[in-house]
């Protein structure tokens, strides 16, 4: 569970960094997209952990 949370946070931060370097500023919709990507990635990681553990 902790690994899934850390993975989701890492995806969120990575997505934010990519958006900021690409567009040179942070917009609310890009932050929301990053948050959604982080949540989906964390949930996917959690499901994989449940499946293989």
Secondary structure, DSSP 8 states (H G I E B T S, - for coil): -HHHHHHHHHHHHHHHHHHHHHHSS--HHHHHHHHHHHHHHHHHHHHHHHHH-
